[in-house]
Amino acid sequence: MVQKNMAVGKSLITPVPKDNKLKKIKKGLYKSRYLYIMIAPVVAYYIIFHYVPMYGAQIAFKDFNPFEGIWKSPWVGFKYFIQFFKSVYFWRLIRNTLGINIYGIIVDFPMPIILALMINEVRNRIFKKSVQTIVYLPHFISTVVLVGMLVSFLSPRSGFINGIIKDFGGQPIHFLSEPGWFKSIYVWSGVWQNAGWGSIIYLAALTGIDPSLYEAAIIDGSSRWQRLIYITIPSLIPTIIIMLILRMGGLLNVGFEKIMLMYNPVTYETADVISTYVYRRGILGAEYSFSTAVGLFNSVVNFIILVSFNALSRKISETSLW
Amino acid sequence: MSRIRSDKEDIVFEIITVFFLTIITIAVLYPIILVVSSSFSSPLAVISNQVKLLPVGFTLKMYQMVFKHPEIWGSYLNTVIYTVLGTTINILFTALGAYPLSRKDMFGRNIFTGLFVFTMFFGGGMIPSFLLIKNLGLYDKIWALVLPGAVSTWNLIIMRTFFQNSIPLELQESAFIDGASDITVFFKIIIPLSTPIIAVMVLFYGVGHWNDWFSALLYISKRAKYPLQIILREILIQSSTQDMSGGSLSDQEMIGEGIKYATMVVATLPILCLYPFLQRYFVKGVMVGAIKG
């Protein structure tokens, strides 16, 4: 490695006419040839399973006929996008997708942070470890089991929640059949499942804070509360911003698998989101072009939001994804 | 003077923190305890909400019925196969991708990194991916469950960071001087030293495969090939449309409700068993990857 580097260094000192540039490229390629061999299957994977579908997304602009293939299918431009925008469901889908996501962000974005801060303050190692062990656990429960738990616990006849309600003399609530309850159940069960796991990243960042900052503050006679507010939280802000940007990038991408398990036609009014709609129209209904258009709309909007937020963050703070 | 005041404030601070953490821990633990207890309780007790903390009417019958359910075991086996095969492919591909990217002297390193990372933010979508699988002839085949997710870019970055930071460059350099090629270094030095991160990846990918149901929903139509989660979905979620009608439950329905809990436990058991062993690895792994990545 040392010898290879020295060789490159030599050619960087002398001026580089075009001929040498080509030579430099060839040299670089040759040096890394084994690395290319290693990475080749991975590149193939990305091309086949990520970039080819991106290419395939153009059927959103065509009247896709599976038998004719992409090339022969006629071009229809924005026909399906307009169909979607004019559709009866358009506003409902946008409202639900945004609604669930924003509700989610307001509730379950702060939770892991608060949890991490609290765990970080605990001094007893045994208590700390026990809390962490317990709190990470729900993350590993599958979505199906989680929703299964919801179905059972919220059941109007036999669920324990309604059991408590009945004990207090109330009427059982059909939680999963009431559109009004959907968003809350979705979001809060998500908190239960993921707040603990989500705190890991923040805990990791907290371990990176320079201890001498705290030492100085202690000498100055600060209380733990003050240290929390003036040292800990500000140090965490870059991490928070990055996580927030990433979260925003998925704004239109609500965890639809869970929704699909939780919803039923009765609750479509508040539960149906863009991705579940794409599934029904596209996979079940085989309306390939239309549903691809909807999905593409989703991806593009997400991307724009992500880039915008990143740019905004770069201007305001100094933190950004790129 | 101010130090004495701080001590009192500090104690209050600690009490409040411990108090809230305890409440949170209980809130997290309670549903899980309830599920486990209900799985050992008689169906009647479960239906009538008698199970609050400990099993009521202790019985192993629910588990016996689960063990006798043929589709549960068939799909269990399927899931094991998918998970083992899938995770092996995952680790192989992720490592093969992460190592070259960890080498700062790799020519064109940034291009490849960009190529991979871009896919985290934009994709073709559900429908084009679905059509791709069909066109490749992978529908209803195990490969449809195992190949599309072969590499998680997030995990790739974590692994790359590990290779960059935790494996001393001198070790690799001396191997190069001795005439080893990149590939030899990879297999003889990197992999043996990467046990912690591989453990993390086994956990992450393994759990992902074990819990995956949507891929199967999309790409598998033959019942015999269904993974556990699809069968679970039928038992836990889809059967309970009967539950919504109100009125008293028949014996059949009662047992149906009781079995659910035993099924939940049985389905999650492997992960719960693996969990204590791997916990020390993965927290460290995420930390290493996250801060520096």
Interface residues (C-beta under 8 A of the other chain):
Chain A: M1 V2 Q3 K4 N5 I25 G28 L29 K31 S32 Y34 L35 Y36 I37 M38 I39 P41 V42 V43 Y45 Y46 I48 F49 H50 Y51 V52 P53 M54 Y55 G56 A57 I59 P66 L115 M118 I119 E121 V122 R123 F127 S130 V131 Q132 T133 I134 V135 Y136 L137 P138 F140 I141 S142 T143 V144 V145 V147 G148 M149 V151 S152 F153 S155 P156 R157 S158 G159 F160 G163 K166 H174 S177 W192 G196 I200 I201 L203 A204 A205 T207 G208 G221 S222 S223 R224 W225 G249 E257 M260 L261 N264 S275 V278 Y279 G282 I283 Y288 S291 T292 G295 L296 N298 S299 N302 F303 L306
Chain B: S2 R3 R5 S6 E9 D10 F13 E14 T17 V18 F20 L21 I24 T25 A27 V28 L29 P31 I32 L34 V35 V46 I47 S48 N49 V51 K52 F93 T94 L96 G97 Y99 P100 L101 R103 D105 M106 F107 G108 F112 L115 F116 T119 F121 F122 G123 G124 G125 M126 I127 P128 S129 F130 L131 L132 L147 P148 A150 V151 L169 Q172 E173 F176 I177 S181 D182 I183 F186 V207 W210 N211 W213 F214 L218 Q229 L232 R233 I235 L236 I237 S240 T241 D243 M244 G246 L249 E257 K260 Y261 M264 A267 T268 I271 L272 Y275 P276 Q279 V283 V286 M287 A290 I291
